[in-house]
Amino acid sequence: MKGYYNNSTKYFFQYGANSNTYNLDASITLITVNGTLVSTETSAVTTTTNTDGSTNYKNRCIITPGTGKKTCSYLITTQIRTNWSWTLNTWTYA
């Protein structure tokens, strides 16, 4: 997973495979305070508000290089911070 920012309030995150070798199924969680998920190329993002005021945006990212899908991307606006985590569900050779 890589994270980039284009100014102090917009963060771009991308999770992907390094090559066309693997099919990956991962759960991606982005955690932000006072943030909004602006866009994603994936669907079914689950939003959960935590007791500390932060918000979790969770998505299942399935990457299948054999069909051209190599990354999952997310754009978040926030004024404080964005943390992330991921869990690998499964992987197989493509």
SULFEN-V796342 format. One record per residue. N is the residue number from 1. PSI is psi in degrees with one decimal (999 if undefined). OMEGA is omega in whole degrees, -180 to 180 (* if undefined). Layout:
n=N psi=PSI omega=OMEGA
n=N psi=PSI omega=OMEGA
//
This chain:
n=1 psi=137.4 omega=178
n=2 psi=145.7 omega=177
n=3 psi=138.0 omega=179
n=4 psi=156.3 omega=171
n=5 psi=143.1 omega=180
n=6 psi=-9.9 omega=167
n=7 psi=-167.6 omega=-173
n=8 psi=-4.5 omega=-177
n=9 psi=-5.8 omega=-179
n=10 psi=127.1 omega=-179
n=11 psi=133.7 omega=179
n=12 psi=126.1 omega=179
n=13 psi=139.8 omega=180
n=14 psi=132.3 omega=176
n=15 psi=133.3 omega=-179
n=16 psi=173.9 omega=178
n=17 psi=145.4 omega=-180
n=18 psi=-20.0 omega=-177
n=19 psi=-175.3 omega=177
n=20 psi=22.6 omega=-172
n=21 psi=-30.1 omega=-171
n=22 psi=148.1 omega=164
n=23 psi=125.9 omega=-177
n=24 psi=142.5 omega=175
n=25 psi=111.2 omega=-176
n=26 psi=153.0 omega=172
n=27 psi=123.3 omega=-177
n=28 psi=132.7 omega=176
n=29 psi=125.3 omega=174
n=30 psi=130.7 omega=-176
n=31 psi=124.5 omega=-177
n=32 psi=155.5 omega=174
n=33 psi=129.7 omega=-177
n=34 psi=39.9 omega=-178
n=35 psi=165.5 omega=178
n=36 psi=131.7 omega=173
n=37 psi=111.3 omega=-175
n=38 psi=-46.9 omega=-179
n=39 psi=156.2 omega=174
n=40 psi=151.0 omega=178
n=41 psi=-1.3 omega=180
n=42 psi=171.1 omega=-180
n=43 psi=179.1 omega=175
n=44 psi=54.8 omega=173
n=45 psi=124.8 omega=179
n=46 psi=131.5 omega=-179
n=47 psi=130.5 omega=178
n=48 psi=129.6 omega=176
n=49 psi=128.7 omega=-178
n=50 psi=162.3 omega=-178
n=51 psi=-22.5 omega=179
n=52 psi=4.8 omega=179
n=53 psi=-6.5 omega=178
n=54 psi=166.0 omega=180
n=55 psi=135.2 omega=174
n=56 psi=132.6 omega=171
n=57 psi=111.6 omega=-176
n=58 psi=138.9 omega=-177
n=59 psi=145.0 omega=173
n=60 psi=117.2 omega=-177
n=61 psi=114.8 omega=179
n=62 psi=120.9 omega=-177
n=63 psi=121.5 omega=-180
n=64 psi=89.2 omega=-177
n=65 psi=-29.2 omega=179
n=66 psi=-24.0 omega=178
n=67 psi=9.8 omega=176
n=68 psi=-7.5 omega=-179
n=69 psi=113.6 omega=-177
n=70 psi=-13.9 omega=-177
n=71 psi=162.1 omega=167
n=72 psi=131.2 omega=-175
n=73 psi=147.6 omega=-178
n=74 psi=140.3 omega=175
n=75 psi=123.8 omega=-178
n=76 psi=138.5 omega=169
n=77 psi=135.2 omega=180
n=78 psi=154.3 omega=180
n=79 psi=-12.3 omega=-176
n=80 psi=-69.1 omega=-177
n=81 psi=164.7 omega=171
n=82 psi=125.0 omega=174
n=83 psi=162.5 omega=-179
n=84 psi=158.0 omega=172
n=85 psi=161.8 omega=177
n=86 psi=152.9 omega=177
n=87 psi=125.9 omega=178
n=88 psi=117.1 omega=179
n=89 psi=-53.9 omega=178
n=90 psi=159.3 omega=170
n=91 psi=147.7 omega=177
n=92 psi=162.6 omega=174
n=93 psi=138.4 omega=-179
n=94 psi=999 omega=*
//
